[in-house]
Amino acid sequence: MMPVYKAFSRRFIILSMLLGLLLSGLFGAMLYQKELAIIEIDFKRDVDDKAMALERELLTNLEVLFAIKSLFNSSEEVTANEFENLASDFLARHHDIQALEWAPKVTGDKREEFEAARRVTYPDFEFTERASQGSMTKAGIRDVYFPVYFVEPLKGNEVAFGFDLASNESRLSMINRAIDRDLTLATKSITLVQEVFDQKGFLIVMPVYEGEPTTVSKRQEKLQGIVLGVYRIADIFESAVKHTGATGIRLLLKDNTGADAEELYANYSVDKVWESIQKSFSYSRSLKRIGGRQWTLIATPSQGYIAERQSLLPFFVCAFGSIFVLVGGGYIFLATEHSTMVREEAIERNRELDEAKLALEELSFTDGLTGIANRPCFDIRFEEEWLRALRDGTSLSLIMVDLDNFRLFNNTYGYIGGDQCLRDIANKLALTTNRTTDLVARYDADQFVILLPNTDEPVLLADKCRINIEKLHISHQASSVSDYMTISLGVASTIPTKHRSQADFMANVEELLDQAKELGKNRVGIARDILAANRGDILKFQYSQGRSTE
C-alpha cells in the first residue's frame, strides 16, 4: 500500500505544482494584458490632448486672420504702416506664423500704378512669379493679379514680397472658389516661395469685399483683395504640442482631404520599423476641418513610453506563484481590484476629457454675439443635410433672412443698440422654429439662415418669422418700411441630385432675397410649385403682390 500511496502523493504534488505553475502563468498573463489595456487608455488620452492643442492653435491663428480682415473692412484705405503695426503685434504673440500678407485685386491696366506706389518705399518692387526652374522672375501679363502687397515681417519673406498668387493655376482656382462663396480656405501642402529648405507649408486665404455682397457676381465685383496667413507646418505643429505633458509619442500628421492621403509632418523618421506591440497601440485622431482641409493625427508610442508604464508585477507573480499559490492567489485578487480601480479612474479622466472636448466644439460653433449657431456650424450642417437628402431622396429647404435698413439702425441707435437688436431677432427666430432638426444660424453681420430638412411648410414658417419679428416692436425711426424693425426673406426648396450643387442652391436663395428687398422689403417671396417639385429641381420663385407686409 505504501508504494501506491507514495506514488499517489508524488503524482498529486507534481500535479499540484503543475497546476500552481499554470495558474501563476495565467494570472501573470492576465495582469500583463490589463496593464496594456490601461496603457492604451492613457495613450489615447495623451494623443487626444495633443490633437486638441493642435486644433486650438489652428483656430487661434484663424482668429488672427479675421482681425486683419476687420482692419480692411473698417477702413477705406489701409496704409502699410497700419498693416505693419497690427500684424507685428500678432506675430509677437504667435511665433508659429511665418507671415501675414495682404494681396489686393489688381487689374492689368492698374499694374504700373500699383508697382509705382510701392516703389516710393521699395525701389525694386515689382510683381513676380516663380519660373519653371524655381527662380523668381517678373510676372507675365494677366488680366488680374493678386500680388503680395503688404507682408509682415518683411525680413525672411523678401522673396514673397510682390509675388503674384494668380501665377499658379491651382492656387488661383482655390482663391476664386473662396471669393465666389465667401469662404476661408486652406491650401494643401506647398513649397513656400520664401522657403529654402524642404519643409512643407500652407496658406490660409480669406477674401475681403467692399460692403457686404450677397451674390457671386457682386462678390467678384466688390472684391478688394485677400488676407493670407503663411505657415510652416512643422512650426505650427511643434508650437501646439510642446506644452502637452506626455513624451515618447511618435506623431504623423496627414492631409486626408483629397483622394490620396498626403503626409504633412512627422516627429520621427518615416522609415522607422515598429515592434508588434507598438503597432497594436497605433491610434488615429481626425482633427476638426479648418479651411476646408481634413487633417488626421496618427500616433504610435515609443518603446520607452510603454516600458515606463509597465511594472514587473506580472513576472513576480509568475515566478513565485508555484511556491506561494494561495498567497499569490490572494495577491492577484488584490492586484486585480487595484487594476480595476485604475481603469475606472482612467475612464473617468477620459470622460472629463470628452466633456471638455464637447464644450470646446460647442464654443467654436456658437456665434459669440447672439448665442446661436455661427457660419462655420451652418456650413458643416448644410453639407451634411445636403448629402442626407441626396441619399434619402428627401427635400431640403433654406430661408435666408436680412434685416431691413440695419445700417441706418446702427447709425441711429449705435452699435450697442444694433448688437441688442441682433440678439433679440436671433432669439425670436430660434423660438419660431419648433423642430430639433431645424438650424437657425447667423450667416453674416446682419443676415441669418434657417435650414429646414424634409419640411412641407417652409413658406408658412418664413412668413411666421416675418410676423414675429415685426411684433417685437423694435423701434426703427430711420426705416423706410415701418416704424419698427422688419425683415426680408428668401425661401427655396429642392430635392438634391448629383447634377445640382449646393452653391447653385445657395445662390438661388440669395437671389430671391435680393428680389424680395427690391420689391419693397418686409416680405417673403413664394413659389406656387414649392411643394410640387420634381426631384433635382431648384425652385424659381414667383412673388405675390398680396403678401407684402401682412
C-alpha positions in Angstrom: 0.0 0.0 0.0 2.8 2.4 0.8 4.4 2.5 -2.6 1.0 3.0 -4.1 0.3 5.8 -1.6 3.7 7.5 -2.2 3.2 7.3 -5.9 -0.2 8.9 -5.5 1.3 11.6 -3.2 4.0 12.3 -5.7 1.6 12.5 -8.5 -0.6 14.7 -6.5 2.3 17.0 -5.6 3.5 17.1 -9.2 0.0 17.8 -10.4 -0.4 20.5 -7.8 2.9 22.1 -8.7 2.0 22.0 -12.4 -1.4 23.4 -11.6 0.2 26.1 -9.4 2.6 27.0 -12.3 -0.3 27.0 -14.7 -2.4 29.3 -12.5 0.6 31.5 -11.9 1.2 31.8 -15.6 -2.4 32.5 -16.3 -2.7 35.2 -13.6 0.6 36.8 -14.8 -0.7 36.9 -18.4 -4.0 38.4 -17.2 -2.2 41.2 -15.3 0.1 41.8 -18.3 -3.0 42.3 -20.6 -4.7 44.5 -18.1 -1.7 46.7 -17.8 -1.6 47.0 -21.6 -5.3 48.0 -21.6 -4.6 50.8 -19.1 -1.6 52.0 -21.0 -3.7 52.1 -24.2 -6.4 54.2 -22.5 -3.7 56.6 -21.2 -2.0 56.7 -24.6 -5.3 57.6 -26.4 -5.9 60.3 -23.8 -2.4 61.8 -24.3 -2.9 61.8 -28.1 -6.3 63.5 -27.7 -4.6 66.2 -25.6 -2.1 66.8 -28.4 -4.8 66.8 -31.1 -6.9 69.3 -29.2 -3.8 71.5 -28.7 -3.2 71.5 -32.4 -6.9 72.3 -33.1 -6.7 75.2 -30.7 -3.5 76.5 -32.3 -5.1 76.4 -35.8 -8.3 78.1 -34.6 -6.3 80.8 -32.8 -4.3 81.5 -36.0 -7.6 81.7 -37.9 -8.8 84.4 -35.5 -5.7 86.4 -36.3 -6.7 86.5 -40.0 -10.3 87.6 -39.0 -8.7 90.5 -37.1 -6.6 91.5 -40.1 -9.7 91.3 -42.3 -11.6 93.6 -39.9 -8.9 96.2 -40.4 -9.6 96.3 -44.1 -13.4 96.2 -43.5 -13.3 99.1 -41.1 -11.1 101.4 -43.2 -11.4 102.9 -46.7 -7.7 102.7 -47.2 -5.2 100.7 -45.1 -1.7 102.0 -45.2 1.4 99.9 -45.0 2.2 101.3 -41.5 -1.3 100.4 -40.2 -0.9 96.8 -41.6 2.6 96.5 -40.2 1.6 97.7 -36.7 -1.3 95.3 -36.4 0.4 92.4 -37.9 3.6 92.8 -35.9 1.6 92.8 -32.7 0.0 89.5 -33.6 3.3 88.0 -34.7 4.9 88.9 -31.4 2.4 86.6 -29.7 2.1 83.9 -32.3 5.6 82.7 -33.2 4.4 79.9 -35.4 3.1 82.3 -38.1 5.6 82.6 -40.9 4.0 85.7 -42.3 0.8 87.8 -42.6 0.1 89.2 -46.0 -2.3 91.4 -48.0 -2.8 90.7 -51.7 -5.1 93.3 -53.4 -7.0 92.5 -56.6 -5.1 94.4 -59.3 -6.4 94.6 -62.9 -3.9 94.6 -65.7 -4.4 98.3 -66.5 -3.6 99.2 -62.9 -0.4 97.1 -62.6 2.0 100.0 -63.3 0.1 102.3 -60.9 0.4 99.8 -58.0 4.0 99.0 -58.7 4.9 102.7 -58.8 3.2 103.3 -55.5 5.2 100.7 -53.7 8.5 101.8 -55.4 8.3 105.0 -53.4 9.4 103.0 -50.4 10.9 99.9 -52.1 12.6 101.0 -55.4 13.0 97.4 -56.7 9.4 96.4 -56.1 7.6 94.6 -59.0 5.0 91.8 -59.5 6.9 88.5 -59.6 6.2 84.8 -60.3 8.1 81.6 -60.0 9.9 80.4 -63.2 9.9 76.8 -64.2 13.4 76.4 -62.9 12.2 77.6 -59.4 13.8 81.0 -59.5 11.7 84.2 -59.2 11.1 86.3 -62.3 9.0 89.3 -63.4 5.3 88.4 -63.6 3.8 87.9 -67.0 0.9 89.9 -68.5 -2.5 88.9 -67.0 -6.0 90.4 -66.7 -6.0 90.2 -62.9 -3.1 90.0 -60.4 -3.1 89.1 -56.7 0.4 90.4 -55.7 1.7 90.2 -52.1 1.5 94.0 -51.5 1.9 94.1 -47.7 3.9 91.4 -45.8 5.0 91.3 -42.2 7.6 90.5 -41.3 9.4 91.5 -44.4 12.7 90.1 -43.2 12.9 86.5 -44.2 9.9 86.9 -46.6 11.6 89.2 -49.2 11.0 86.6 -51.9 7.3 86.6 -51.3 7.1 90.4 -51.5 5.4 91.2 -54.8 4.7 87.5 -55.6 1.6 87.2 -57.8 -0.7 84.4 -56.3 -2.6 84.3 -59.6 0.6 82.9 -61.3 -0.2 79.4 -60.0 -3.4 77.9 -61.6 -4.3 75.5 -58.8 -3.8 78.3 -56.2 -5.8 80.7 -58.3 -8.6 78.2 -58.6 -8.8 77.9 -54.8 -8.7 81.7 -54.4 -11.6 82.1 -56.9 -13.6 79.4 -55.0 -13.0 81.3 -51.7 -14.1 84.6 -53.4 -17.2 83.2 -55.0 -18.5 81.5 -51.9 -17.1 84.0 -49.3 -15.1 81.1 -47.6 -11.9 80.9 -45.6 -9.9 78.1 -47.3 -6.5 76.5 -46.7 -4.2 75.2 -49.4 -2.8 71.7 -49.5 0.8 71.5 -48.6 3.0 73.7 -50.8 6.6 74.8 -51.0 6.6 78.5 -50.0 8.3 80.9 -52.3 10.4 82.1 -49.3 11.4 78.5 -48.2 14.9 77.4 -48.9 14.7 74.0 -47.2 12.5 71.1 -47.8 9.9 71.9 -45.1 6.2 71.9 -46.1 3.9 74.9 -45.6 0.4 76.0 -46.3 -1.7 79.2 -46.8 -5.0 80.2 -45.4 -6.8 82.8 -47.6 -9.7 85.0 -46.6 -11.4 87.3 -49.1 -12.2 90.9 -48.3 -15.0 92.8 -50.0 -16.2 96.3 -50.3 -19.5 96.4 -48.4 -21.5 93.1 -47.9 -22.1 91.5 -51.3 -24.5 88.5 -51.1 -24.3 87.0 -54.6 -21.4 85.5 -56.6 -21.4 88.3 -59.2 -21.4 91.0 -56.6 -18.6 89.3 -54.6 -16.5 89.3 -57.7 -17.3 92.9 -58.4 -16.8 94.2 -54.9 -13.6 92.2 -54.1 -10.8 94.3 -52.6 -8.3 91.5 -52.1 -7.4 88.6 -49.9 -5.8 88.3 -46.5 -3.3 85.5 -46.2 -1.7 83.6 -43.3 1.5 81.8 -44.2 2.6 78.9 -42.0 5.3 76.3 -41.8 3.6 73.0 -40.8 6.5 71.9 -38.6 6.5 75.2 -36.7 2.7 75.3 -36.0 2.8 71.6 -35.1 5.7 71.9 -32.6 4.3 75.1 -31.1 1.0 73.4 -30.4 2.2 70.1 -28.8 5.3 71.4 -27.0 3.3 72.3 -23.9 1.4 69.0 -23.7 2.6 66.7 -21.0 3.3 63.2 -22.4 6.6 62.4 -24.2 7.7 59.4 -26.2 4.8 59.6 -28.7 5.6 59.3 -32.4 3.2 61.5 -34.3 2.4 61.6 -38.1 0.2 64.4 -39.5 -1.7 63.6 -42.7 -4.0 65.5 -45.0 -6.9 63.3 -46.0 -8.9 65.9 -47.9 -8.2 64.6 -51.3 -8.5 61.1 -52.7 -4.9 60.3 -51.7 -3.6 60.9 -48.2 -0.6 63.2 -48.0 2.0 63.1 -45.2 2.5 66.6 -43.9 4.8 66.2 -40.9 6.3 63.5 -38.7 8.3 64.0 -35.5 10.3 60.8 -36.3 11.9 59.1 -39.2 9.2 57.7 -41.5 11.5 54.8 -42.3 11.3 53.6 -38.7 10.3 49.9 -38.1 7.8 49.4 -35.3 7.6 46.5 -32.9 4.4 44.4 -33.0 3.3 45.8 -29.5 3.8 49.3 -30.7 1.7 48.7 -33.8 -1.1 47.3 -31.6 -1.2 50.7 -29.9 -1.4 52.8 -33.1 -4.2 55.4 -32.8 -5.7 57.8 -35.4 -7.5 61.0 -34.4 -9.2 63.2 -37.1 -9.0 66.9 -36.4 -11.8 69.4 -37.0 -11.9 70.7 -40.5 -10.1 74.0 -40.8 -10.2 76.0 -44.0 -11.9 73.0 -45.8 -9.0 70.7 -45.0 -9.3 67.4 -43.2 -6.2 66.6 -41.2 -5.6 63.3 -39.3 -3.1 62.7 -36.5 -1.6 59.2 -36.4 0.2 58.2 -33.2 2.4 55.3 -32.2 4.1 55.0 -28.8 7.8 54.6 -28.4 9.2 51.5 -26.6 10.2 53.9 -23.8 6.6 55.2 -23.4 5.3 51.6 -22.9 8.2 50.4 -20.8 8.0 53.3 -18.3 4.3 52.5 -17.7 4.8 48.7 -17.3 5.5 47.1 -14.0 7.3 43.8 -13.0 4.3 42.7 -11.1 3.2 40.0 -13.7 6.6 38.5 -13.8 6.9 38.3 -10.0 3.5 36.7 -9.7 4.5 34.1 -12.3 7.9 33.4 -10.7 6.7 33.0 -7.1 3.3 31.6 -7.8 4.4 28.0 -7.9 5.7 28.3 -4.2 3.1 30.5 -2.8 0.0 29.5 -4.7 -2.5 30.5 -2.0 -0.7 33.8 -1.1 -0.2 34.5 -4.8 -3.9 33.9 -5.5 -4.9 36.4 -2.8 -2.3 38.9 -4.1 -3.6 38.5 -7.6 -7.1 39.3 -6.4 -6.0 42.5 -4.7 -3.9 43.4 -7.7 -6.9 42.8 -10.0 -9.0 45.1 -7.8 -6.3 47.7 -8.0 -6.2 47.3 -11.7 -10.0 47.8 -12.0 -9.8 50.9 -9.8 -7.0 52.4 -12.0 -9.1 51.6 -15.1 -12.2 53.3 -13.7 -10.0 56.4 -12.9 -8.7 56.4 -16.4 -12.2 56.1 -17.8 -13.3 59.0 -15.6 -10.4 61.1 -16.8 -11.3 60.2 -20.4 -15.0 61.2 -19.7 -13.8 64.6 -18.4 -11.7 65.0 -21.5 -14.7 64.2 -23.7 -16.8 66.8 -21.9 -14.1 69.4 -22.3 -13.8 68.5 -26.0 -17.6 68.8 -26.4 -17.5 72.2 -24.6 -14.7 73.4 -27.0 -16.6 72.2 -30.0 -19.8 74.0 -28.9 -17.9 77.2 -28.3 -16.2 77.1 -31.7 -19.6 76.6 -33.4 -21.6 79.3 -31.5 -21.9 82.9 -32.5 -20.4 85.0 -29.7 -22.9 87.8 -30.0 -26.2 86.1 -30.5 -25.6 82.7 -28.9 -27.0 80.8 -31.9 -25.0 78.7 -34.4 -22.4 80.6 -36.4 -21.3 80.4 -40.1 -18.9 77.5 -39.8 -21.5 75.5 -38.0 -24.1 76.2 -40.7 -21.6 75.3 -43.5 -21.0 71.9 -41.9 -24.7 71.2 -41.2 -25.6 72.4 -44.7 -23.2 69.9 -46.3 -24.4 67.1 -44.0 -28.1 67.7 -44.7 -27.5 68.1 -48.4 -25.8 64.6 -48.5 -28.5 63.1 -46.4 -31.3 64.5 -48.6 -29.4 63.3 -51.7 -29.1 59.8 -50.2 -32.7 59.6 -49.0 -34.4 61.4 -51.9 -36.0 64.0 -49.5 -36.4 67.7 -49.8 -34.2 70.4 -48.3 -35.4 74.0 -47.7 -33.5 77.1 -46.9 -34.7 80.5 -45.6 -32.3 83.5 -45.8 -33.2 86.5 -43.6 -31.9 90.0 -44.0 -32.6 92.9 -41.6 -34.2 95.8 -43.4 -32.2 99.1 -43.2 -29.9 97.7 -40.5 -27.1 100.1 -41.4 -29.4 103.0 -40.7 -30.5 101.3 -37.5 -26.8 101.3 -36.3 -26.4 104.9 -37.3 -29.5 105.9 -35.3 -29.2 103.8 -32.2 -25.4 103.0 -32.1 -23.6 99.7 -32.3 -24.7 98.7 -28.7 -28.3 99.0 -29.8 -27.5 97.2 -33.0 -26.0 94.3 -31.1 -29.0 94.0 -28.8 -31.3 94.1 -31.9 -29.4 91.2 -33.4 -29.6 89.2 -30.2 -33.4 89.8 -29.9 -34.0 88.8 -33.5 -31.8 85.7 -33.3 -33.7 84.6 -30.1 -37.1 85.1 -31.8 -36.1 83.2 -34.9 -34.8 80.3 -32.8 -38.1 80.2 -30.8 -40.2 80.3 -34.0 -38.7 77.0 -35.3 -40.2 74.0 -33.5 -38.2 71.0 -34.8 -34.9 69.8 -33.4 -33.7 69.1 -36.9 -34.1 72.8 -37.9 -31.0 75.0 -37.7 -31.0 78.8 -37.1 -27.6 80.4 -37.7 -26.0 83.8 -38.0 -24.8 83.8 -41.7 -23.3 87.3 -41.8 -23.2 90.6 -40.0 -27.0 91.3 -40.3 -28.1 88.1 -42.1 -29.5 84.8 -40.7 -30.3 81.5 -42.3 -32.8 78.7 -41.3 -32.0 75.2 -42.6 -35.1 73.0 -42.9 -34.6 69.3 -43.7 -37.6 67.5 -45.2 -40.3 70.1 -44.4 -43.6 70.7 -46.2 -44.2 74.3 -44.9 -41.1 76.5 -45.5 -43.1 79.4 -46.8 -45.5 79.4 -43.8 -42.5 79.3 -41.4 -40.8 82.1 -43.3 -43.9 84.3 -43.0 -44.4 83.4 -39.4 -40.8 84.6 -38.8 -41.5 87.9 -40.6 -44.6 88.5 -38.5 -43.0 87.6 -35.2 -40.0 89.9 -35.8 -42.3 92.8 -36.5 -44.3 92.0 -33.4 -41.1 92.5 -31.3 -41.8 96.3 -31.9 -38.1 97.1 -32.0 -38.3 100.8 -32.8 -36.7 101.8 -36.1 -37.3 105.5 -36.8 -34.9 105.6 -39.8 -36.6 102.7 -41.6 -38.3 103.3 -45.0 -40.6 100.3 -44.4 -42.1 100.5 -40.9 -41.8 102.3 -37.6 -40.4 99.0 -36.3 -37.6 96.7 -37.3 -38.6 94.4 -40.2 -37.0 91.6 -42.2 -37.0 90.4 -45.7 -36.8 86.7 -46.5 -35.9 84.5 -49.5 -37.1 80.9 -49.5 -36.1 78.0 -51.7 -36.6 74.2 -51.6 -35.0 71.4 -53.6 -34.6 67.7 -53.8 -30.9 67.3 -54.3 -29.4 65.2 -57.1 -25.8 64.7 -58.3 -26.5 67.2 -61.1 -27.2 70.0 -58.7 -24.7 71.8 -56.4 -25.0 73.4 -53.0 -23.5 76.6 -54.4 -26.3 76.9 -57.1 -28.9 76.3 -54.4 -27.4 79.0 -52.1 -27.1 81.5 -55.0 -30.8 80.9 -55.8 -31.8 81.7 -52.2 -29.6 84.8 -52.2 -31.1 86.0 -55.5 -34.7 85.5 -54.1 -33.7 87.6 -51.0 -32.4 90.4 -53.2 -35.6 90.4 -55.2 -37.7 90.5 -52.1 -35.8 93.5 -50.9 -36.1 95.2 -54.3 -39.9 94.7 -54.2 -40.2 96.8 -51.0 -38.8 94.7 -48.2 -40.7 93.2 -45.2 -41.9 90.4 -47.4 -41.4 86.8 -48.3 -41.1 85.6 -51.9 -43.1 82.5 -52.5 -43.4 79.9 -55.3 -46.6 78.2 -56.4 -44.7 75.0 -57.1 -42.7 74.8 -53.9 -44.4 71.6 -52.7 -44.7 70.0 -56.2 -41.1 70.0 -57.4 -39.7 67.1 -59.3 -36.5 65.5 -57.9 -33.5 67.6 -58.8 -35.4 70.9 -59.4 -34.2 74.2 -57.8 -37.5 76.1 -57.5 -37.8 79.5 -59.1 -39.8 81.9 -57.0 -42.7 84.0 -58.2 -43.7 86.9 -55.9 -47.2 87.6 -54.8 -48.0 91.3 -54.6 -50.7 90.5 -52.0 -48.2 89.2 -49.3 -46.1 92.3 -48.9 -46.4 93.2 -45.3 -49.3 91.4 -43.6 
